[in-house]
Amino acid sequence: MEVLTFIFDKLAALLSWVLFILPDSPFQLIDKTPIAKYLPWINWFIPLNFAVTTLTLWLIAIGTYYAYSIFLRWLKAVE
């Protein structure tokens, strides 16, 4: 049981390190733009918030697929 705890602690530390080196979200900059106070009205007509969220999730899914594919090719598990 101690071995599993050690492994999980090391994985958590690695994940924390990876998250630390990643940059902040570029979508936080939208709050500091001159149109920030008009965004609720723009979003009422054109759902930009939904579009950005959907595009972000789609890019994460595609990126994960390619990363997994590259990893499996590196292991020579797939052609």
MOGILIN-V561832 format. One record per helix or strand of 3 or more residues. SS is the DSSP state (H for helix, E for strand). FROM is the first residue (numbers start at 1). TO is the last residue. If there is no record, write none. Layout:
ss = (SS | SS)
from = (FROM | FROM)
to = (TO | TO)
//
This chain:
ss = (H | H | H | H)
from = (2 | 26 | 36 | 48)
to = (21 | 32 | 45 | 74)
//
